[in-house]
Amino acid sequence: METNRVRVSRKASSGSDRRPAGRRYGQANRSAQWMVDTLAPRGVIGVMTPAMNTVVQPELEMLRPKGVTNQMQRFRLGGERISEDLIEEARKLMDCNPAAIAVGLTADAGPGAVTRLALRCRELADAVGVPVRNASEANHAALSTLGARRVAVVTPFTADVDRIVQANVEEAGFEVVAIKGTEAPSLPAICETPLGDIRNVFHDVAGSDCDAVLQIGTALPVVALIDELERETGRPIVACNAAVYWQTLRTSGIADRIAGFGRLLAEH
């Protein structure tokens, strides 16, 4: 696999804009209260993902800048509150001292669920004391950063669910001009979607009069395709896993421009 090509920003690498990541020691180490993580001198990023999702972890590793590590914790989906064990699992993750947490989840497939996810993440941030970002809101931030208002949408879902997705995206202030899903038969099956099928759906919707193509569903493997899809379609691609990692890095004061994964990470 080709190594990431990363241009390190002076601000992020100098450490002048934020305290170096470090592990707080107790009474026995008063003389060295803050110690820098050897493998993550620039910061630890906490990542939370649904237990069944096998895509978030490897995709975020593809994007990881030098001097940063991603540390994972999984949670089970369910209920109106997104996950009853989310805060409990996040507290375990806090033992490795993350600068911020990326929640690898989009909630666009449920009526009103994007708002519920946002509220849940605010509860989580209050509970653990670090910023928490989620993939649904990160998608909206990425589209706004790219200046996109008219969007085509790719999902892993069927047409019935796509109508709910469209309503959620439009509620966030964007116009959906095309939407199509890969029609995975179950949530675990989303992770098994062939890359060729994903490419075909992107090409189908990118022919519309859109400013960008937005991808919903963090279990759909898209990150490795972003660069070539942008070249082939001429459209910016907002892939949800790339968007939530981008927003979490920027929240953590890490401003590297990461080439090879589309305009969002390379230019913003």
N, C-alpha and C positions, 0 to 999 in steps of 0.2 A: 504494500500500500504506500502511495506517495506521501511523504512527510508534509505537514501543513507548511505553507509559506506565510510567515507572520512578520509584519512590520511593527516593531514595538514603539509605541508613542513615548516621547520623552517624559511627559507628565506622569504616565502610569509607571514607567520604569524607575523614575527618580525617587519615588516614594514621598515626594513633597506634598502630595494632596491627600494622603491618608496614612494612618499609623500602620506599620508593617503588621501583617497577620502574625499572630503569636498565641501561644498557649499560656493561660494564666496559671501560675503555680501558687501553691498554698504557703503556709507559715514557714515551711522548711527552706524555701528558696526566695527569701525577701531580697537578696542581693541581685537576683536575676529574675525579676517578676515577669518580664515578657521575653519569651524565647521564640525565635522565628522557626516556623516549620521547615525542616530541611528540604523536603521535596516540594514545598509550596511557599517559597519565600514571598511571593506576591499575593497569596491568598488561597484559602480553601473555599470552593463553591459547594454548598450542599445541594443535593438533587433528590427530589422525592417523585416517585412514579407509582402508578397502580401496579399491584403485585404481578399481574399477568403480562405486563408490557415488557417485551424483550428488545425494544427499539430505542427507547430514550437513552439508555446508558451508553451503547456503542456510538450512537450519533453524536452525543455531546462530547464523547472522547475524541471524535474526529476534529472537533472545533476547539479543543482545549489549548490555550496559549502556553508557552513555556513559562515555568515558574508558578503554575496554577495546578491544583489537583481538584478533581470532582469526587465527592464522597456521597455514596448512595444510601437511601433508605426507602423501603417499599411500604405501601399501605393498601388496604382493601377498599374497593369502591362499595357504595351502598347508601341509600337513604337520601332524604331531602338535604341533609347537611354534608353531602358529597362523600364524607368518610368519617365515621365516628372515632376512628383511631388515629386520625391525622395528627392531632396535637401530641398525643402520646408518642407516636413514632418520631415526630420532629424533635421532641426532647431528647431522644436517644441520639439523633443526628447532631445535636448541639454539643455533645461530648467531644467532637473533633473540631469545634471552634470555627464554623463557617462564617464567612463575611456576609453572606446572603444565601437564600434558598430559592432554587428554581423548582416549581411544581410542574412536572411534565404531564399536564392534563389540559385538554380543551373540554369545555362543557357545552359546546354549541348544539349538541344533539338533543338537549332537553329543554322544554319550554321554561324560560326564566332561569335556566341553570347557570348561565354566564354571570348573572348578578349574584346568585348564591355562591358561586365559586369565589368571586371577588370578595364577598363578605367573609367567607370562610378563611381566605388567605389573610385578611386583615386581622381576624381573630388570632390566627396563627402567629403573625408578626408581633402582635401585642404579647402573646404568651411566651415567645422565645427571645424577643428583643433584637432581632435582625430583620432586614427587609426580606419580603417574600414576594416573588413574582410568579404568575401563572401563564400558561401558554395562550389562553383565550385573550386576555388583556394585552399580552405581549404582541399578539398578531395585530391588534388595533393600533398599538404604538408604532409598530413597524410600518404598517400601511401609511400612517400619517407622516412618518419620517420620510418615506419615499414619495410623498405627495400624491398618493393614490386615493381616489374617491370611487371610481367605477371599477368594480372588481369581478373577476371570474373566480369561482370557488371549486376546489377539488376536495372530495370527501371519500371516506371508505364506506359510505352508507348507501342505502337504497333511496329511491325517489321520495318515499314518504318521510323519511328522516331528513332528507335534504331540504324539504320545505321548512322544517323547524330550524335547520341551520341557517337558511336564508333569512328567516325572520330575525334570528339573533344577530346576524351580521348587519342587517339593515337597521336594527334598533341601535347599534353602535355608531350609526351615522354614515354608512357606506351604501352605495347602490350596487346591487348584485345583478350583473348583466348576463351571467351564465353560471350554471352549477351542474356538476355531474359527479357521481360517486362510482367507486370500483365495486360496490355491492358485495362486500365481504359478508358471508353467511352468519358470522358470530364475531364477538369482540376478540377472542384469541386468534381467529383466522385473519384478522387485519394484519398482524405481524408477518403472515405468510404470503401476502400479496406479491405476485411476481413483478419485478421492476418493469418489465415490458408493458404490463397492464397499466401500471402507474403512468408511465411515459405517454401511453396512448390517450389517457384521460386528460392529461395536461395539454397535449396538442389539440384535443377536441375543443376545450374551453378557451384556449389562448387565441383562437381565431376570432373571438368576439371583440367588440369595441371596448376593451378594458384597459385600465391603467396598470394593473398588476394582476397576477394570479395568486390567490390565497389558498393555502392548504390547511384543512382541519383534520384533527385526529393524530395524536402523538404516537400511535402504534403503527402508522403508515410510514414505511421507510422512504424518505424523500431526500434527505440531506445530501447524499452522495450524487444525486442527479441535478441539484440546483444549477450548477455552473453551466452544464451542457444544455439544460432546458432553457436557460436564459439566452444562450447563444442561438439556439434553434428557433425559439419563438419570438425573440426580440422583446419579451416582457420581463419585468422584474418578478421574481418568484419569492413569496413569503411563505416559507415552510415553518410550521409551528415550533418544532424543536429548535431550529436555528434562531427563531425569533425570541423564544424564552431565554435561551442561553445568552444571546446578544444583550437583551435587556438586563439580565442578572449580572453579566460582566460589567456593563456600564454603571449599574447601581453600585457595584463594588469598587469603582474607581479604576477599572482596567479598560483602557481605551484602545487596545491594539486593533489594527485593521487586519483582518484575517482573509487572505486571498484563497480562491479556489472553491468558495461556497456561496457565490452570488454577491449582488451589489450591496445588500444590507450590511453584511459583515465586512466587506471590503472597503466600503466608502463611508460608513456611519458609525 
